Amino acid sequence: EFASFLMGGINFLTTAITMRAPGMTYFRLPLLVWQQITASVIFLLSVGPLIAAAIMLLMDRLLGTGFFVPEQGGDPLLWEHLFWFFGHPEVYVLLMPGLGAVLEVLAVFSRKPVFGYRWIICATMSVGFLSLIVWAHHMFLSGMDPRLAMPFSFTTILISVPIALIVFSMILTLWRGSIRFATPMLWALAFVVMFITGGLTGIVLGSAPANIQVHGTYFVVAHFHTVLLSVVIFGSFTAIYYWFPKMFGRMMNVPLGNLHFWLTLIFFNLTFFPMHAVGLAGMPRRIANPLQYEFLQPVQSLNIYITLSAIGLTLAQFLFLINFIWSIVAGPKAEDNPWEAATLEWTTSSPPPHGNWGDTIPTVYRGPYEYSLPGAREDYLPQDRAPGSES
């Protein structure tokens, strides 16, 4: 398993380093690639301690060692440190590819260059570094040295600065753009809104005094799912609806895609937003029967409401399955560049041939987000468009 993790991360890195097209400098790479590079580095640096912890736990159970057994000189807190050293960076491993996909889509459908391209790269690398030194905010009530609360609160709140820079870049990319509300753009816009909403509660949880009050409650569940599921659901569907024509050479059904989006957005908020109220009422996670506690009985109606909303959220995904299968079989043929995007993958056929471009690899002459340039005859310039041929 560790070898699989290791090889996966190395594969992403070596692909980005050694297999770039001619002229594709690092600062001409799409931001999705930068996000994947950073996620791969985080993963490679953080997964080792988790594998070590799993081996140590296995030895404790089967061989009688005492790494985590106090009676044998071990410390159960060591397990928590090793687990969360991976557990929190792993959130950013999931986050960054979604962020990258959304940045691609925002630029294409607002017909504007991404605002602050190089600043986003710097912010992404800062997030990658800081993600490795925030893990103990999961452990404020674990019994660790309370003097560690302040530095880990500081780093947890500090990591919101580069993330906020990326979010503001997204908003400024949209500002005064010629926005096209295609299905991928709807998912990307929802991603931005939900990510901001979930991130605000993350700042609250980063503060040790506030964290202690709601630790282990549904407030944490609400925060985690609002952030992570916004990445997994909205980020993934942004990417699927955007790159589906390139992957399969067919367009997805637009009315079905839009209906899938709106139902998912509505049921997502109906499911997770009330969890904040349930958590603030004191409802803990992982209890089999909340009705056995008198103080939780008043919020049981909210729990039922959340359950029904979650069922609705699940059922809405069947629309996507129907759309996906139907579009592969009978969807209308896609043009090579149906979105009029500037990044290099849209210069090949849909679907691409073996090797992506066949025998002739294109040469890159410009950055990935050259939209609405004054004097250009089109409102986008593909990366393989040579200088002097704009007008």
CORPE-V113256 format. One line per field, one symbol per residue. burial: b if it has 24 or more other C-alpha atoms within 12 Angstrom, else e. A space follows every 10 residues. Layout:
# CORPE-V113256
burial: ???
This chain:
# CORPE-V113256
burial: eeeeeeeebb ebbeebeeeb beebebebbb bbbbbbbbbb bbbbbbbbbb bebbebbeee eeeeeebbee eeeeebbbbb bbbbbbbbbb bbbbbbbbbb bbbbbbbbbb bbbbbbbebb bebbbbbbbb bbbbbbbbbb eeeeeeeebe ebbbbbbbbb ebbbbbbbbb bebbeebeee ebbbbbbbbb bbbbbbbbbe bbbbbbbbee bbbbbbbbbb bbbbbbbbbb bbbbbbbbbb bbbbbbbbbb bbbbebbbeb bbbbbebbbb bbbbbbbbbb ebbbeeeeee eeeeebeebb ebbeebeebb ebbeebbebb eebbeebbee eebbbbbbbb bbbbbbbbbb bbeeeeeeee ebebbbbbbb bbeeeeeebb bbbbbeeeee e
